Amino acid sequence: MASPVNWGHPLNRGLLGWWMVLPGMLGGSRLDDLTNMGSSGHPAKLANMAPDDWVRGTRPGGWGALDLDGTDDRLETSGVKDIFGTAHMTAMCWVKQNTLRTLDAPFGQFNGSDEGWVMESGLTDTFVLLYVGENGNEYGQTGAILDTTTWHHWCMIYDGTQATDATKIRFLFDGVEQTLSFASPPKPTITGTFSELMIGDTASGGREMPAQLDDFRFYDRTLTNAEAVRVFELSKQGYPGILNRVARRVFLSGAAVGSLVYNRQARDQHNLIR
């Protein structure tokens, strides 16, 4: 199946997965991976969710989102193993929290043995915690930055080859790098053999996040801060150049809905005609 990703754009280099609500995508049982749409890709399957959990987008540059209840809602992928054993990764998403709680995870690959990586609310509910490890203590935390009033862009950047904790894991919040306080040094490589990459929870469960979530991008490389800020800025504009949206077939929730073509007079407002 055709991908709407513009693979010629340098900000798509190393992109392993991209899960984002596109126009007309408000329904169904899965959120497709835009890098490889359909059954051969890594669709995120909705678990314990209902049709009204799809909401029209209110985030900057967005078309829609998924509204998770924080009890048992989550999205599950499988087969995403490329990152394990490597020292480089970038993960980002948009989050609008409904309630502040500790250790709620919008995005991660983390299991019951504490292997993998995750970004989540911290040990204090207004902090963000960034983890790459295998014993539960290899994490850094921000100061108080979280709220329930607006959308925020979370971006975790990891380079296990760096010499210091602060250069191994970086975190940008709405495009601004945050100072992290570390409990123990992050692992030099990402540990794990399992395949589940989770949205709104972790594979081990118990980290369900009550929030509206959208636009999950996952790389097998370490982005520079400048690259991450540029992705953040372009996301607020609907990803011009990064996303091929003109005369491309888009498969939504497993069914082809035809070719989506821009109305040129309204494309800046992201209005589409079929």
HELIX and SHEET records of a PDB file:
HELIX    1   1 PRO A   10  ASN A   12  5                                   3    
HELIX    2   2 PRO A   51  ASP A   53  5                                   3    
HELIX    3   3 ASP A  165  LYS A  168  1                                   4    
HELIX    4   4 ASN A  225  SER A  235  1                                  11    
HELIX    5   5 ARG A  267  GLN A  269  5                                   3    
SHEET    1   A 4 LEU A  15  TRP A  19  0                                        
SHEET    2   A 4 PRO A 210  TYR A 219 -1                                        
SHEET    3   A 4 GLY A  64  ASP A  69 -1                                        
SHEET    4   A 4 TRP A  54  ARG A  56 -1                                        
SHEET    1   B 6 LEU A  15  TRP A  19  0                                        
SHEET    2   B 6 PRO A 210  TYR A 219 -1                                        
SHEET    3   B 6 HIS A  88  GLN A  97 -1                                        
SHEET    4   B 6 HIS A 152  ASP A 159 -1                                        
SHEET    5   B 6 ILE A 169  PHE A 173 -1                                        
SHEET    6   B 6 VAL A 176  GLU A 177 -1                                        
SHEET    1   C 9 ARG A  30  LEU A  31  0                                        
SHEET    2   C 9 ALA A  44  ALA A  47 -1                                        
SHEET    3   C 9 ARG A  74  GLU A  76 -1                                        
SHEET    4   C 9 MET A 198  ILE A 199 -1                                        
SHEET    5   C 9 PHE A 107  PHE A 110 -1                                        
SHEET    6   C 9 GLY A 116  SER A 121 -1                                        
SHEET    7   C 9 VAL A 128  GLY A 133 -1                                        
SHEET    8   C 9 TYR A 139  GLN A 141 -1                                        
SHEET    9   C 9 SER A 181  PHE A 182 -1                                        
SHEET    1   D 3 ARG A 248  LEU A 252  0                                        
SHEET    2   D 3 ALA A 255  TYR A 262 -1                                        
SHEET    3   D 3 LEU A 272  ILE A 273 -1                                        
END                                                                             
